[in-house]
Every structure is written in C-alpha cells, then in structure tokens.
Amino acid sequence: MNPQPTSHTQANRTIDNNWVNDAYPNLIKDEEALEKKSLAKMLDIILFSARYWRSKDALWSWGLTILVLALATVNVKLGVALVDWSGNFWESVKNKDIEGFSSGLILFTKLAFASILVGIYRIFFSQMLQIRWRTWLTSEFTQRYLGNNRFYHLEKDRRQDNPDQRIANDLDNFTNLAIGLFFGFYLSALSVYEFSLVMFKLSGNLEFSFAGHDFNIPAYMFWAVLLYTLVGSTVIHFIGRRLVKLNFLSERYNADFRYHIIRAREYAEGISFLGGSEHHESHARRLFNIIRSNWRSRMWRTKHLGFASSVYAQLGIIFPVLVAAPRYFKGALEFGGVMQVIRTFGELQTALSWFIDNYSAITELRASATRIFNLEKAMARVDDFSAQSELTVTPNNVGGVSLAHVSLGRPQFDGEGQFHTETQVENMDWQILKGERWLVTGASGSGKSTILRAIAKLWPYGHGHIDVPKKAKVQFLPQRPYFPVATLREALAYPSAGDAYKEAAYETVLDMAQLSHLRHRLHESNNWGQILSGGEQQRLAFARIFLKRPDYLFLDEATSALDLDNEKALYDTLIQHLPYLTLISVSHHSQLKNYHKQHLHLSANVLGGFKAQIQPL
C-alpha cells in the first residue's frame, strides 16, 4: 500500500474499503456498514487501551481495579443482607413487635451506612482509576499524533477528521464510559448470581391446572423475572440500536460545524475583504441543518426508546406483587416474604436490566471507540507509508545537501477506491554545497515546496536518496510561519524556551527585522498569528532566524507578503548577519537574484511532471 512514483507513469494502487471509510469520511456511501463494524472496532480499541494494565503504572491500575471489584462485591453482599433484613423487619411490623421493630431499625442503620460508605469509595476509586487511565491514553495518543510529524501528514492528506476532538473529548468519553460499564457489568452480574439464589429460595413451586392438566413450575418467580427482563431487553434493543450510528454521526457533524466557525475566526480578514461572510454564514446554516436533522432522528428514536423503557419500568412496579400473589394467598408465603420478593425482584430487575439502562452509554462508547480506533489506524498508516517509502533521507557528515535520483509524486485519491501518485518532480540530482545560496523557481505546482518537504523528511511519496548535514543547524521557513499563543518572547524562541536567550538579544533581532515597535510587547501573551499582519508575521519569522542563526536556511515564499523595500532590507540584513549561511530560497521575486549565486529551475517535462535544471541567474 505504499505509493511511489515511477518514471513516466503513475503507480496505481488499489486499497481496501476500510481505508477509504476511515481516512475519507466524505466518501462513505454505506453508513450501515459503519454500524456493523463498530462493535469489532470497539473491541480492538479496548484491547489497545488495555495496554495500560501492562504499563509502568500497572501496580496502580491492577491495585485500583482489584480494590473496586472488592468494594463492588461487598456492595452486593450488603444488598443481600438488606433483603434478609426486610423480611424480618416487615414481619415485626405486621405482628406489631416493637422490640423486633426497634432492633430492625438499628440493623438497617448499620447496613445502610456500610452500603453508602462502600458505594461512595467504590465510585471514588473507580474515578481515580479512570483519570490515571485517561492520562496514560492521552499521553500515548498525543505522543503518537505529534511525534514524527504524523499530525502533518494527517492534516495534509485529510486522512482523519477532527483529530483534536478525538484526543480531547473521545478519550475522555471512552475512559469514563468504559470504566463505568465494566464495573457496572461486574456489579450486575454478581447481583444476578446472588439475588437469583435468594429468589430460588423464596419462589417455591407454582401448581395449577389448565385444560384438564396439572402443571408444576419450580422456582417460577425466578423464571418470571428472567422472562420479563429478557423480553423487555430485546424490545428495547431493536428500538434503540439505530442510535449507534446516529450518535457516531452526531459527533462528526458537530465537529465539522465547530471547525467551520473556527475557520471564520482564523480567516476573518480574508473572508471580510472578499465579502464572503454571507457565503460562510450560508454554509454554517447548511452544516447546522445537518446537525438538526440528525438531532431530530435521535429525538424520535430516543422518544420511542423512552416510551418502551418507561412502560417496562412502570410494569416492574406491580409485576413482583402479581408474581408473589398466588403463594401469598395460599398461605405459602408470609407478608415479610412478599416484601423480600418485591425487594429481590427489584434488585434482580435492576441487574438484569443493565443492558437496557446502559444502552445509550453503550452506543456512546461504541461511537467514541470507533473514532479513536480510526485515528489510531490512520496514524499507523502514516507509519506504514514512511516505513515503506523508497525515499530515504540520511543525516551524515556531508558538506552540504545532496539529492540523488530523486523522484517525487503527489498522492491522488479518487472516489472509486483507487490510490495513485502523480509524478511531480522526476529523476532529480541536486548538490548544495556548504555556503552556497540557491534560488529555486518554477511554475506554481511544479514541486518547489515538495522538494523542501522531502529534504525536511516530511514527504514520503517518492524514491531516491537525500543526504543532509548531521550536526548543522537547519531551519525551514514556510510562507505562513507559526507562532504559539504565548508571550512574544516565547513566540520568537519557539520551539526553544522563552528564557533561552537574553532580553537584549530579543530586542536586537526585532530591530533587525524592522519590528522595533514590538519591543515593549516582548512579555505580552497573545495570539500573534492573528493580531499581526501577514507582513509583520513574516518579518517576525526573520527575527527568529536572526535569533537562532542557522547554518542552513530553506525559505519557501517566506517574503511573499512583503513589499520590495522590506524584502530587500531583510535579505540585506540576512546576508550581512549570517555571511556563511547556506541559503535556499523558493520565490518568484526577480530582485532576489541579487542575493543568490546559483539557480535551480523546475520546467515542465514533455512526458509529464517537471524536471529540475540548473540555470544561470
């Protein structure tokens, strides 16, 4: 599944439909297939997440798990004790036994207090386990997402929608629901076992005649409870199962809507200048209409589910009395025994109704698990592309940068499941010696930026070999520089710490970049990528270059937002400040020829793609 460009051709690749669905959600045509696969994906992500119990935090994870399970067991045993208590207590009430009544109240107080205390600490320690598990998972996913530039490839190739939401929200939902459902299921399963034994003792046999035949049903109350719960669970499952897909789609639709609003904030000026606010608002309405349509579907489905659940719950109030009535009126069961049946029935119904009561939580868990699983798979595929790439970038002690027989391609994906790379730059040989200054030109889309990405080891789509200097300081500056939301001092030093340089150094480089008016704002925290103009951002990026003094500098249209005078002033300062700098500039500006001695031009190839040619300036 490794896309590699071949000479004069396109290397077509057929990929499986799972990759299509996971990586390109807009190409999903059969949403029902998503629902069918979600359970398997949930199990996969649970197995992946369970690695936490084999991590360095295993002592805590196993200790807390065992502790919560032990507390849950004590909770059930106390519940059984309360059932026994209820029989004796109500018998004392019926017999007007004041002594038995008083001792029953004292025993109830003890049992109730113990049950409350155990229940509270069971929840407390399960929450402790949850936050430790979420911390480990968040660390794992954050390291994988941000490590080896995976986030760059995911965003560049649009292999996954809204990864930020999956890491921030879905991991939280997943750990919260998984912990709650796991311990809840254990509590319910143990309750079914313990209270079934009690119900068996209370049930006795139901004897009756019908159509001239005698019938004897042993432990009939237990079977009545089981039948009642199974029928109710089955009905509610068929009513509520569509919520799985609707919840999954709801997460995606809301994330898309939020991202659209964020884009309006990020590109507020550009949208305003183009008069695009009405278009942006119209598209926002369309996105919200999808959310509203999904909400209505969920609303109707939830209404049907709520109706069925309510009928089931209301019938459960009178059902145990009806079941116990035959034995009571025959004198085989005392009044206290009836109260025990009612309480035991309630406990059993609650335990057996675990699936019904947690159906919504299960659908949410499946939706979150699917989104997390898809992100994990997408990151794994990024690793597969990088591992299988025939384009190698090797740091060594060469005296410069060397490209040998390098061909680069653009990944293309059509809606029919075909993946291929379109040849962009073909069979390129390029030697950049230390101290040289190269100007790279070519038509838009010819692959100038792609060459820089390949040198930076950001582009696996190709073949050939690239040597880069091992110990030299190399810096890349794209057309749109990045500045973190931080103090101006920290933004300049990024990715180093803000205190990595002296105060005077920051002031000096701001002066060199003609940004003296920002000196008094060095300690101000702000979103500099938003409040500064495009030209100011590019000059601030040059101030960062002056601060860090790289040995090799790759500029990709880094002065596109500057006027000729500002561009000339920055390059004059750059050459004067770093005379031994190895400089590679990608630009269309003709005046930059004065600052470079070598010229690489990418021209169209007759057979397709572009070829690199060294030309005089």
Summary of the structure (lengths in Angstrom):
residues: 617
radius of gyration: 34.4
end to end distance: 41.7
largest distance: 112.5
contacts: 1913
relative contact order: 0.10
helix: 65%
strand: 16%
